[in-house]
């Protein structure tokens, strides 16, 4: 095993040995967390081999080896992690699990192995809630990281030294990479392949898998309003419903929101940010952004009309909001997502 994995730290594409990518498996992990990124590396390796170059050797390993049942019920055959203790690992990738609390509780030995092995691997990456396993191993202290949008608060509360980014679909901090919801593991894996093999190989992989090399919307998750609705436990459901009906009203301000909530502006701003996790002004902008996205996807109205209907006032203000939050213009968003 060790001779097969030798010299994989080199990024020279002409290196005779493929780079070893080890996927860490454990019971009840997410199936797509594992296989999405694996398929990207598999496709890249196939392309590199056809070009007469070395690619990747892919390994799925668990503590004891053998069959590991995923959360979806499919069992995955794995090697024992001990086989890689002295191996030269290029990339160590940790998938997430739907019940990440249970995974953290049940896998102390696995977390210890990740902690010890991470110093020998060229880079370490996590998919979705796999970020929690890296956090538990102490790898993310003081760094920016991301995870599934619905688990960002849990990550903040459990690991307060981590700078949790709610918007990014993946983040690189030196040799550590973290990604957001399940399918963003594919985006991250494409970025890893591009760093190793070049843009043309990554683009060919994206074409084969029929995915975007760079996801439209850039580095933004598209579920922030849903997260607000989840975080406030229903305290402002009535206000949010009212806002959705009045987004185009030019008189709609934070003060108007406070009146609707029957609170003083100062108390409203304080309570709203505490309950929802963002200021009323930012929430209003995101609600307008969500409404504009729906109209761009589903209607034939022109851009300026949509800007007016959603309360941006004009196309330029809406364009600035799209670039700020989604890093894509309204016109490009429509071209990619319009039905």
C-alpha positions as a Markdown table, in Angstrom:
| # | Residue | x | y | z |
|---|---|---|---|---|
| 1 | Unk | 0.0 | 0.0 | 0.0 |
| 2 | Unk | 2.7 | 2.5 | 1.0 |
| 3 | Unk | 4.7 | 2.0 | -2.2 |
| 4 | Unk | 1.6 | 2.7 | -4.2 |
| 5 | Unk | 1.0 | 6.0 | -2.3 |
| 6 | Unk | 4.6 | 7.2 | -2.4 |
| 7 | Unk | 5.6 | 10.6 | -3.7 |
| 8 | Unk | 2.0 | 11.8 | -4.0 |
| 9 | Unk | 2.7 | 15.2 | -2.6 |
| 10 | Unk | 4.3 | 16.4 | -5.8 |
| 11 | Unk | 2.1 | 18.5 | -8.1 |
| 12 | Unk | 4.1 | 17.6 | -11.2 |
| 13 | Unk | 1.5 | 16.2 | -13.6 |
| 14 | Unk | 4.3 | 14.0 | -15.1 |
| 15 | Unk | 4.9 | 12.3 | -11.7 |
| 16 | Unk | 4.8 | 8.5 | -12.2 |
| 17 | Unk | 2.6 | 8.1 | -9.1 |
| 18 | Unk | -1.0 | 9.2 | -8.9 |
| 19 | Unk | -1.9 | 11.5 | -6.0 |
| 20 | Unk | -3.7 | 9.6 | -3.2 |
| 21 | Unk | -7.1 | 11.0 | -2.2 |
| 22 | Unk | -8.5 | 9.3 | 1.0 |
| 23 | Unk | -12.2 | 9.7 | 1.8 |
| 24 | Unk | -12.9 | 9.1 | 5.5 |
| 25 | Unk | -16.0 | 7.0 | 6.0 |
| 26 | Unk | -18.1 | 6.4 | 9.1 |
| 27 | Unk | -21.6 | 5.0 | 9.8 |
| 28 | Unk | -24.6 | 7.1 | 8.7 |
| 29 | Unk | -22.5 | 9.6 | 6.6 |
| 30 | Unk | -24.2 | 11.2 | 3.7 |
| 31 | Unk | -23.9 | 9.2 | 0.5 |
| 32 | Unk | -23.7 | 12.2 | -1.9 |
| 33 | Unk | -21.3 | 14.0 | 0.5 |
| 34 | Unk | -19.0 | 11.1 | -0.3 |
| 35 | Unk | -19.7 | 10.2 | -3.9 |
| 36 | Unk | -20.2 | 13.7 | -5.3 |
| 37 | Unk | -16.5 | 14.7 | -4.7 |
| 38 | Unk | -15.3 | 11.2 | -5.5 |
| 39 | Unk | -16.9 | 11.3 | -8.9 |
| 40 | Unk | -15.1 | 14.6 | -9.7 |
| 41 | Unk | -11.7 | 13.1 | -8.8 |
| 42 | Unk | -12.5 | 9.9 | -10.7 |
| 43 | Unk | -13.5 | 11.8 | -13.8 |
| 44 | Unk | -10.3 | 14.0 | -13.6 |
| 45 | Unk | -8.2 | 10.9 | -13.2 |
| 46 | Unk | -9.7 | 9.3 | -16.2 |
| 47 | Unk | -9.1 | 12.4 | -18.3 |
| 48 | Unk | -5.5 | 12.7 | -17.1 |
| 49 | Unk | -4.8 | 9.0 | -17.8 |
| 50 | Unk | -6.1 | 9.4 | -21.4 |
| 51 | Unk | -3.6 | 12.3 | -21.8 |
| 52 | Unk | -0.8 | 10.0 | -20.6 |
| 53 | Unk | -0.5 | 11.8 | -17.2 |
| 54 | Unk | -0.8 | 10.6 | -13.7 |
| 55 | Unk | -4.1 | 11.4 | -12.0 |
| 56 | Unk | -5.5 | 10.3 | -8.6 |
| 57 | Unk | -5.8 | 7.0 | -6.7 |
| 58 | Unk | -9.0 | 7.1 | -4.7 |
| 59 | Unk | -9.5 | 5.3 | -1.4 |
| 60 | Unk | -12.5 | 5.1 | 0.9 |
| 61 | Unk | -11.4 | 4.1 | 4.5 |
| 62 | Unk | -13.1 | 3.7 | 7.9 |
| 63 | Unk | -11.7 | 2.9 | 11.3 |
| 64 | Unk | -12.1 | -0.9 | 11.0 |
| 65 | Unk | -12.7 | -1.2 | 7.3 |
| 66 | Unk | -15.4 | -3.3 | 5.7 |
| 67 | Unk | -19.0 | -2.3 | 4.8 |
| 68 | Unk | -20.2 | 1.1 | 6.1 |
| 69 | Unk | -23.9 | 1.9 | 5.9 |
| 70 | Unk | -24.7 | 5.4 | 4.7 |
| 71 | Unk | -27.6 | 7.5 | 6.0 |
| 72 | Unk | -29.5 | 6.7 | 2.8 |
| 73 | Unk | -29.1 | 2.9 | 3.5 |
| 74 | Unk | -26.5 | 2.0 | 0.8 |
| 75 | Unk | -23.4 | 0.3 | 2.2 |
| 76 | Unk | -20.0 | 1.3 | 1.0 |
| 77 | Unk | -16.9 | -1.0 | 1.1 |
| 78 | Unk | -14.0 | 0.5 | 2.8 |
| 79 | Unk | -10.4 | -0.1 | 3.7 |
| 80 | Unk | -9.1 | 0.3 | 7.3 |
| 81 | Unk | -7.7 | 3.7 | 8.1 |
| 82 | Unk | -4.6 | 2.1 | 9.7 |
| 83 | Unk | -3.4 | 1.1 | 6.2 |
| 84 | Unk | -2.8 | 4.8 | 5.6 |
| 85 | Unk | -1.0 | 5.6 | 8.9 |
| 86 | Unk | 2.4 | 5.7 | 7.1 |
| 87 | Unk | 1.1 | 6.5 | 3.7 |
| 88 | Unk | 1.8 | 9.8 | 1.8 |
| 89 | Unk | -1.7 | 11.3 | 1.5 |
| 90 | Unk | -2.3 | 14.1 | -0.9 |
| 91 | Unk | -5.9 | 15.0 | 0.0 |
| 92 | Unk | -7.9 | 13.9 | 3.0 |
| 93 | Unk | -11.6 | 14.5 | 2.5 |
| 94 | Unk | -14.2 | 14.1 | 5.3 |
| 95 | Unk | -17.9 | 13.9 | 4.3 |
| 96 | Unk | -20.8 | 15.1 | 6.5 |
| 97 | Unk | -23.8 | 13.3 | 8.0 |
| 98 | Unk | -27.4 | 14.4 | 8.4 |
| 99 | Unk | -27.2 | 13.6 | 12.1 |
| 100 | Unk | -23.9 | 15.3 | 12.8 |
| 101 | Unk | -24.4 | 15.5 | 16.5 |
| 102 | Unk | -24.6 | 11.7 | 16.7 |
| 103 | Unk | -21.6 | 11.4 | 14.4 |
| 104 | Unk | -19.5 | 13.6 | 16.7 |
| 105 | Unk | -20.6 | 11.6 | 19.7 |
| 106 | Unk | -19.9 | 8.2 | 18.1 |
| 107 | Unk | -16.6 | 8.9 | 16.3 |
| 108 | Unk | -14.0 | 10.2 | 18.9 |
| 109 | Unk | -11.4 | 7.7 | 17.6 |
| 110 | Unk | -12.0 | 8.8 | 14.0 |
| 111 | Unk | -11.7 | 12.5 | 15.0 |
| 112 | Unk | -8.3 | 11.7 | 16.7 |
| 113 | Unk | -7.1 | 9.9 | 13.5 |
| 114 | Unk | -8.1 | 12.9 | 11.4 |
| 115 | Unk | -6.2 | 15.2 | 13.8 |
| 116 | Unk | -3.1 | 13.2 | 13.7 |
| 117 | Unk | -3.2 | 12.4 | 10.0 |
| 118 | Unk | -4.0 | 16.0 | 8.9 |
| 119 | Unk | -0.4 | 17.1 | 9.6 |
| 120 | Unk | 0.9 | 14.6 | 7.1 |
| 121 | Unk | -1.6 | 15.2 | 4.3 |
| 122 | Unk | -1.0 | 18.0 | 1.8 |
| 123 | Unk | -4.5 | 19.3 | 2.3 |
| 124 | Unk | -7.6 | 18.4 | 4.2 |
| 125 | Unk | -11.2 | 19.1 | 3.1 |
| 126 | Unk | -14.7 | 18.6 | 4.4 |
| 127 | Unk | -18.1 | 18.3 | 2.6 |
| 128 | Unk | -21.2 | 19.8 | 4.2 |
| 129 | Unk | -21.4 | 19.0 | 8.0 |
| 130 | Unk | -18.1 | 17.2 | 7.7 |
| 131 | Unk | -16.8 | 20.7 | 8.8 |
| 132 | Unk | -17.9 | 19.7 | 12.3 |
| 133 | Unk | -15.4 | 16.7 | 12.3 |
| 134 | Unk | -12.6 | 19.0 | 11.3 |
| 135 | Unk | -13.7 | 21.5 | 14.0 |
| 136 | Unk | -13.8 | 18.8 | 16.6 |
| 137 | Unk | -10.2 | 17.8 | 15.6 |
| 138 | Unk | -9.1 | 21.4 | 16.3 |
| 139 | Unk | -8.1 | 22.1 | 12.7 |
| 140 | Unk | -10.3 | 25.2 | 12.2 |
| 141 | Unk | -9.6 | 27.2 | 15.3 |
| 142 | Unk | -9.2 | 30.9 | 14.3 |
| 143 | Unk | -10.0 | 30.2 | 10.7 |
| 144 | Unk | -12.9 | 31.0 | 8.3 |
| 145 | Unk | -15.1 | 28.0 | 7.5 |
| 146 | Unk | -18.5 | 27.1 | 6.2 |
| 147 | Unk | -21.0 | 24.4 | 6.4 |
| 148 | Unk | -24.6 | 23.8 | 5.4 |
| 149 | Unk | -26.6 | 27.0 | 5.9 |
| 150 | Unk | -29.0 | 25.4 | 8.3 |
| 151 | Unk | -26.1 | 24.3 | 10.6 |
| 152 | Unk | -24.1 | 27.5 | 10.7 |
| 153 | Unk | -25.5 | 28.6 | 14.0 |
| 154 | Unk | -24.8 | 25.2 | 15.5 |
| 155 | Unk | -21.2 | 25.5 | 14.2 |
| 156 | Unk | -20.8 | 29.0 | 15.7 |
| 157 | Unk | -22.2 | 27.9 | 19.1 |
| 158 | Unk | -20.2 | 24.7 | 19.3 |
| 159 | Unk | -16.9 | 26.1 | 18.1 |
| 160 | Unk | -16.9 | 29.9 | 18.8 |
| 161 | Unk | -13.2 | 30.3 | 17.8 |
| 162 | Unk | -14.2 | 29.6 | 14.1 |
| 163 | Unk | -15.2 | 32.5 | 11.9 |
| 164 | Unk | -18.3 | 30.9 | 10.3 |
| 165 | Unk | -19.2 | 32.2 | 6.8 |
| 166 | Unk | -22.9 | 31.8 | 6.1 |
| 167 | Unk | -22.6 | 32.7 | 2.4 |
| 168 | Unk | -19.7 | 30.8 | 0.9 |
| 169 | Unk | -20.2 | 27.6 | -0.9 |
| 170 | Unk | -16.6 | 26.6 | -0.2 |
| 171 | Unk | -13.7 | 28.3 | 1.5 |
| 172 | Unk | -9.9 | 27.7 | 1.3 |
| 173 | Unk | -7.8 | 28.6 | 4.3 |
| 174 | Unk | -4.3 | 27.5 | 3.4 |
| 175 | Unk | -4.3 | 23.7 | 3.2 |
| 176 | Unk | -7.8 | 23.5 | 4.7 |
| 177 | Unk | -11.0 | 23.5 | 2.7 |
| 178 | Unk | -14.6 | 23.5 | 3.8 |
| 179 | Unk | -17.7 | 23.4 | 1.8 |
| 180 | Unk | -21.4 | 24.1 | 2.4 |
| 181 | Unk | -24.4 | 22.0 | 1.6 |
| 182 | Unk | -24.1 | 18.5 | 0.1 |
| 183 | Unk | -23.6 | 19.3 | -3.6 |
| 184 | Unk | -21.1 | 22.0 | -2.9 |
| 185 | Unk | -18.6 | 19.2 | -2.3 |
| 186 | Unk | -18.7 | 18.9 | -6.1 |
| 187 | Unk | -17.9 | 22.6 | -6.5 |
| 188 | Unk | -15.0 | 22.3 | -4.0 |
| 189 | Unk | -13.7 | 19.1 | -5.7 |
| 190 | Unk | -13.7 | 20.9 | -9.1 |
| 191 | Unk | -11.6 | 23.7 | -7.5 |
| 192 | Unk | -9.2 | 21.2 | -6.1 |
| 193 | Unk | -8.8 | 19.5 | -9.5 |
| 194 | Unk | -8.4 | 22.9 | -11.2 |
| 195 | Unk | -5.6 | 23.7 | -8.7 |
| 196 | Unk | -3.9 | 20.4 | -9.4 |
| 197 | Unk | -4.5 | 19.7 | -13.1 |
| 198 | Unk | -5.4 | 23.1 | -14.6 |
| 199 | Unk | -8.6 | 24.8 | -15.8 |
| 200 | Unk | -9.0 | 22.7 | -19.0 |
| 201 | Unk | -9.1 | 19.4 | -17.1 |
| 202 | Unk | -11.5 | 20.8 | -14.5 |
| 203 | Unk | -13.7 | 22.2 | -17.3 |
| 204 | Unk | -13.7 | 18.9 | -19.1 |
| 205 | Unk | -14.8 | 17.2 | -15.8 |
| 206 | Unk | -17.6 | 19.8 | -15.4 |
| 207 | Unk | -18.8 | 19.1 | -18.9 |
| 208 | Unk | -18.8 | 15.4 | -18.4 |
| 209 | Unk | -20.8 | 15.7 | -15.2 |
| 210 | Unk | -23.0 | 18.4 | -16.6 |
| 211 | Unk | -22.3 | 20.8 | -13.8 |
| 212 | Unk | -20.9 | 24.4 | -13.7 |
| 213 | Unk | -17.2 | 24.8 | -13.3 |
| 214 | Unk | -18.0 | 28.0 | -11.4 |
| 215 | Unk | -21.5 | 27.8 | -9.9 |
| 216 | Unk | -23.7 | 30.8 | -11.1 |
| 217 | Unk | -24.0 | 33.0 | -8.1 |
| 218 | Unk | -20.3 | 32.6 | -7.3 |
| 219 | Unk | -19.6 | 32.1 | -3.7 |
| 220 | Unk | -23.1 | 32.6 | -2.3 |
| 221 | Unk | -25.5 | 30.1 | -0.8 |
| 222 | Unk | -29.0 | 30.8 | -2.0 |
| 223 | Unk | -30.9 | 30.0 | 1.3 |
| 224 | Unk | -30.3 | 32.9 | 3.6 |
| 225 | Unk | -33.9 | 34.0 | 3.9 |
| 226 | Unk | -34.9 | 30.5 | 4.7 |
| 227 | Unk | -32.3 | 30.6 | 7.4 |
| 228 | Unk | -33.8 | 33.7 | 8.9 |
| 229 | Unk | -37.2 | 32.1 | 8.9 |
| 230 | Unk | -35.7 | 29.1 | 10.7 |
| 231 | Unk | -33.7 | 31.1 | 13.3 |
| 232 | Unk | -36.5 | 33.4 | 14.5 |
| 233 | Unk | -38.7 | 30.4 | 15.6 |
| 234 | Unk | -41.7 | 32.1 | 14.1 |
| 235 | Unk | -41.5 | 35.3 | 16.1 |
| 236 | Unk | -41.6 | 37.5 | 13.0 |
| 237 | Unk | -43.5 | 35.2 | 10.6 |
| 238 | Unk | -46.4 | 37.8 | 10.4 |
| 239 | Unk | -43.9 | 40.6 | 9.7 |
| 240 | Unk | -42.2 | 38.6 | 7.0 |
| 241 | Unk | -45.6 | 37.8 | 5.4 |
| 242 | Unk | -46.5 | 41.5 | 5.5 |
| 243 | Unk | -43.1 | 42.4 | 4.0 |
| 244 | Unk | -43.5 | 40.0 | 1.1 |
| 245 | Unk | -46.7 | 41.9 | 0.1 |
| 246 | Unk | -45.1 | 45.4 | 0.4 |
| 247 | Unk | -41.6 | 45.0 | -1.0 |
| 248 | Unk | -42.3 | 47.4 | -3.8 |
| 249 | Unk | -43.6 | 50.2 | -1.5 |
| 250 | Unk | -41.0 | 53.1 | -1.6 |
| 251 | Unk | -42.1 | 54.0 | 1.9 |
| 252 | Unk | -41.0 | 50.6 | 3.3 |
| 253 | Unk | -38.2 | 51.3 | 5.8 |
| 254 | Unk | -36.9 | 49.8 | 9.0 |
| 255 | Unk | -39.1 | 52.3 | 10.8 |
| 256 | Unk | -42.2 | 51.0 | 8.9 |
| 257 | Unk | -41.2 | 47.5 | 9.8 |
| 258 | Unk | -41.0 | 48.5 | 13.5 |
| 259 | Unk | -44.5 | 50.0 | 13.3 |
| 260 | Unk | -45.9 | 46.9 | 11.8 |
| 261 | Unk | -44.3 | 44.8 | 14.5 |
| 262 | Unk | -45.7 | 47.3 | 17.1 |
| 263 | Unk | -42.3 | 48.0 | 18.6 |
| 264 | Unk | -40.1 | 51.1 | 18.9 |
| 265 | Unk | -37.5 | 51.3 | 16.1 |
| 266 | Unk | -34.6 | 50.9 | 18.6 |
| 267 | Unk | -36.1 | 47.9 | 20.4 |
| 268 | Unk | -37.2 | 46.3 | 17.1 |
| 269 | Unk | -33.7 | 46.6 | 15.6 |
| 270 | Unk | -32.2 | 45.0 | 18.7 |
| 271 | Unk | -34.8 | 42.2 | 19.1 |
| 272 | Unk | -34.9 | 41.4 | 15.4 |
| 273 | Unk | -31.1 | 41.0 | 15.1 |
| 274 | Unk | -31.0 | 38.8 | 18.2 |
| 275 | Unk | -33.9 | 36.6 | 16.9 |
| 276 | Unk | -33.1 | 36.5 | 13.2 |
| 277 | Unk | -29.3 | 36.9 | 13.2 |
| 278 | Unk | -29.1 | 39.9 | 10.9 |
| 279 | Unk | -30.2 | 43.6 | 10.9 |
| 280 | Unk | -33.7 | 44.5 | 9.7 |
| 281 | Unk | -32.2 | 46.4 | 6.8 |
| 282 | Unk | -30.1 | 43.4 | 5.7 |
| 283 | Unk | -33.1 | 41.1 | 6.0 |
| 284 | Unk | -35.2 | 43.5 | 3.9 |
| 285 | Unk | -32.6 | 43.6 | 1.2 |
| 286 | Unk | -32.4 | 39.8 | 1.2 |
| 287 | Unk | -36.2 | 39.5 | 1.0 |
| 288 | Unk | -36.2 | 41.8 | -2.0 |
| 289 | Unk | -33.4 | 39.8 | -3.5 |
| 290 | Unk | -35.4 | 36.6 | -3.1 |
| 291 | Unk | -38.4 | 38.2 | -4.8 |
| 292 | Unk | -36.3 | 39.5 | -7.6 |
| 293 | Unk | -34.8 | 36.0 | -8.2 |
| 294 | Unk | -38.2 | 34.4 | -8.4 |
| 295 | Unk | -39.4 | 37.0 | -11.0 |
| 296 | Unk | -36.2 | 36.6 | -13.0 |
| 297 | Unk | -36.8 | 32.9 | -13.0 |
| 298 | Unk | -40.5 | 32.8 | -13.7 |
| 299 | Unk | -41.6 | 36.0 | -15.4 |
| 300 | Unk | -40.9 | 37.8 | -18.6 |
| 301 | Unk | -40.9 | 41.3 | -17.1 |
| 302 | Unk | -37.9 | 43.4 | -18.0 |
| 303 | Unk | -35.1 | 44.0 | -15.4 |
| 304 | Unk | -36.1 | 47.6 | -14.6 |
| 305 | Unk | -39.7 | 46.5 | -14.0 |
| 306 | Unk | -38.6 | 43.8 | -11.6 |
| 307 | Unk | -36.3 | 46.3 | -9.8 |
| 308 | Unk | -39.4 | 48.5 | -9.2 |
| 309 | Unk | -41.7 | 45.7 | -8.2 |
| 310 | Unk | -39.2 | 44.4 | -5.6 |
| 311 | Unk | -38.4 | 47.8 | -4.1 |
| 312 | Unk | -34.9 | 48.4 | -5.4 |
| 313 | Unk | -36.1 | 51.5 | -7.3 |
| 314 | Unk | -34.0 | 51.0 | -10.4 |
| 315 | Unk | -31.9 | 48.4 | -12.2 |
| 316 | Unk | -28.5 | 49.7 | -10.9 |
| 317 | Unk | -29.5 | 49.3 | -7.2 |
| 318 | Unk | -30.7 | 45.8 | -7.9 |
| 319 | Unk | -27.6 | 45.0 | -9.8 |
| 320 | Unk | -25.4 | 46.2 | -6.9 |
| 321 | Unk | -27.4 | 43.9 | -4.5 |
| 322 | Unk | -27.1 | 40.9 | -6.8 |
| 323 | Unk | -23.3 | 41.4 | -7.1 |
| 324 | Unk | -22.9 | 42.0 | -3.3 |
| 325 | Unk | -24.8 | 38.8 | -2.3 |
| 326 | Unk | -24.6 | 36.5 | -5.3 |
| 327 | Unk | -21.7 | 37.8 | -7.3 |
| 328 | Unk | -23.7 | 37.6 | -10.4 |
| 329 | Unk | -25.7 | 40.3 | -12.3 |
| 330 | Unk | -29.5 | 40.0 | -12.7 |
| 331 | Unk | -29.2 | 39.5 | -16.4 |
| 332 | Unk | -26.7 | 36.7 | -16.0 |
| 333 | Unk | -28.8 | 35.2 | -13.3 |
| 334 | Unk | -31.8 | 35.2 | -15.6 |
| 335 | Unk | -29.8 | 33.6 | -18.5 |
| 336 | Unk | -28.8 | 30.7 | -16.2 |
| 337 | Unk | -32.0 | 30.1 | -14.2 |
| 338 | Unk | -34.9 | 31.4 | -16.2 |
| 339 | Unk | -37.6 | 28.7 | -16.9 |
